[in-house]
Amino acid sequence: MAETKKIKTALISVFHKDGLDELLKKLNAEGVKFLSTGGTQTFIESLGYECGKVEDVTTYPSILGGRVKTLHPKVFGGILGRRDNEGDREQMAQYDIPEIDLVIVDLYPFEDTVASGASDADIIEKIDIGGISLIRAGAKNFKDVVIVPSKAEYGVLLDILNRKGAETDIEDRRMFATRAFGVSSHYDTAIHGWFGK
């Protein structure tokens, strides 16, 4: 069935790594390839798994003090490319854009940073840009991509993997997309509230 999709490559970019190890173990056992940046990549490799570097895909290092890591056409093309669109597939081949089937994100803790009494400068650095963009891209292309938008959903994906292996159906992906836009909306509302105070 065309609406069932196999997860072959996962992009993982998370702030909170607790609870991720069990999910990585299952994904690895299912033969899923990992792609990541910075601390998440180091964490994945520390568990003994191979992990491709996003910067090897983009040919750019993490720049501007880590403010720009994943924001690149080769990353977003891999998430937003429509697998059933001939033009998209041709361009992905032309520009050597890898298909990314699963995106796991856990955003910078903006609300916790505000609650801690941190300085305005520190709070502003906890406004996630790449992560929120990955969430929106994965959710927009839920027809082809699984988006896990926070650590609260790690267990939800693990349950699906334990039942079905590295395959999801359209209902699974739509459910994750719905949750993803909920995370995005809540996050932006918190930022808007802080700026408006």
N, C-alpha and C positions, 0 to 999 in steps of 0.2 A: 504493500500500500504506500502510495507516494507521500501521504501525510505522516508516516512514521519516518523519523530521521535518526541516523546513527551519529553518535558523538565520536569524532575522530581527533579533533584538536580543541584544546581548552586554553583560553587566555585567563590567567588568574592574577588579580591585582587587588590585594586586600590590606586593610589596616589591622583588623583583629585576626590573628592566625589561630586562636584557640578554637578547637572543633574542626579545623580544616584537615588535620592529619588522617582521620578516618575516611573522609571523602576522597582525599588524594590516593589513599591506599586502594580504594575500590576502583577509582578511575584508572589508575595504573594497571590494576589487574585486568581491566577491560581493554587495555591496549591504547588508551587515550594518550595523545602526546600533549605535553605541557609547554606553555609559552608564558613568560613572565618578566617582571622588572625588579630591580633593587632588592629590598628586604624580603619580598615574597619569593623571589627566585632563590635567594640564599636559603630561606626556610625549606623550600621544596627540595633543594639539593642536599640539605642537611639530613633529610629523611631517606636519602639514598636514591632519589628518583632523578632521571635525566630531565633537564628543563631548558628549552630553547630561550635565548634572550630576545626580547622585543627589539633591542637595538641592532641585532643581527638581521632582523627582518627589515627594519626601517633604514638601516645604515646611519642612524643618528644616535648619539649617546643621550642619556638623561641630561637635560640642560636647565639652566636658570634655577639652580638649587633644587632640582627635582620638580619644579612647576610644570615642566613639559617632558613627559615620558612616552605616553601612548598616543598622543594627538598627532596622527600621521595617516595619510591615505592608505598605506599598506595595512594598517591595523583596522581602520574604520571601513575600508573597502572589503576586508575579509569578513567583517561582521554584517555590513549592509548589502553586500552583493547578493542579488536574488538568484538562487540556484536554478530556477526554471526560466530565467530570462537570458536568451542567447546573447544579447548585447552585453549584459553584465558579465557573463562567463567569458566572452571574448576579451573584454577589457581586463578582467582579472588575470587571464593568461598573458595578455600583452604586457601588463605592468608587473607580472610576477607577484600577484597578491594571493596569499594563502587563505583558504577557507577556514574560518573560525566558527566552530559549531556550538561552543559553550563559552559563556563569559561569566566568571565568578568575581564579584566585586563586594568589598565592604568599605564604605566611605570613611574619610577622615571624620573623627568625632567632633563635629562642630558644636553641638549642644553641650556635650560634656566639657568642652574647652571654655565655652561661655560660662557655664555653671561653676567652673573652677576659679573664676575671678581673674582669668588670664588678661594680659594686656590686649588692646585693640589690634596691635601688630600680630600677636600670636593667634588671635581669633581669626584674623583675615587669612593667615596661612593655613588654617584648617577649613577653608572653603574649598571643597573638592571640585576640580574642573574635569580632569581626565576621567575619573571614576563615574561622575554623574553623566558624562557624555557616553561612556561605554554602556551604562545602564539604559539610557534612552535609545541608543543604536540597537542594542540587543533586543530590547522590547519592541521597537518598531519593526524589526525583521524577525518576529517570533515565528513566522511561517517556517523559517530555516534554522533559527538559533534559539538555544536555551539561555535565558538570563537569570542568574542567581544574584539578586541585588543586595543581599546583606547576610551576615552570619546567621540570622534567624532562619534563613532558608537552606542552610547547609544540610540539615537533617531531612528536609523535604526532598531534596535531590537524592540524597543517599537512599532514602526509602524507595524511590522510583528505580534507582540503579539496582538495588537488591531484588526488586520484583521483576524487572524487565531487561537487566543488563544495560549497556550503553545506548539504549534506544528510547526515544520519547515520541509520543503522539501529539497531534496538534492541540488537544485539550490540555495536556501537560504544559506545553509551551505558552499557550494563551494564559493559563493560570499564573505562570511565572511572570509574564509580561504585565498582567494586571497588578501583581504585587510590586513589580519594579516601578511602575508609574506611581503607585502609592508611596514607595520609598522616596522617589524623586520629588513628589509633591510635598511630602512632609519636610524634607530637607530644605527645599527652597522656601517654604513657609517659615521655617525657623530662621533662616538667613534674613529673609525679608523683615521678620519681626525684630531681629537684632539691629538691623540698619535703621529701622523706623523708630527705635526707642528714643 
